Amino acid sequence: MGIITSEGKKIGNFMTRKDVDIKKCEDMIPLTKRTMDRFMSPLKDCN
């Protein structure tokens, strides 16, 4: 696990008081090609 991943887990744990899962996004639709509701949740369509 890299430094960024471990720091992300620490921040997520601090914010939610729960164990969080880290998901690596390999491919996503560019923000300029999204509707407003999808723009506001950019990781929703993460593959």
N, C-alpha and C positions, 0 to 999 in steps of 0.2 A: 504494500500500500504506500503510495507516495505522500509527500508532505501536504500537497493541496487536498488530497482526499481525506487524510487524517484530520486536517484542520477544519475541513467542511463538516466532517462527522462531529467534531467537538462543538462547532457553532450550532449545528442542528440539534444536538443533544441539549445544549444550553438553552436554546430557544423553546424547544418543545418538551423538555424533561423526559424524552423518550429516546430509544435507540432509533437512529435513522438509517435508511438505506441510501447509498449513493449510486446513481445511475449515470453511466457515461453515454452521452448522446453522440451517435456516430453520424447521423444524417438528420437534418431538419429543414423545414421550409423557411426561406429567407423572410425576415420580418416585413420587408417591402412587398411581399406577395401574399400577405395574410389579411384577413378581415379584422375589424377592430377588436372583436371578442377574442380572436386567436392571438392578436398582437399583445393583449394584456396578460395572456398566459403562454409565454413563448415555449415552454418545455412540454406543453400538453401533447404535441404531435411528435415528440422525440422518438426516433427509431434507434 
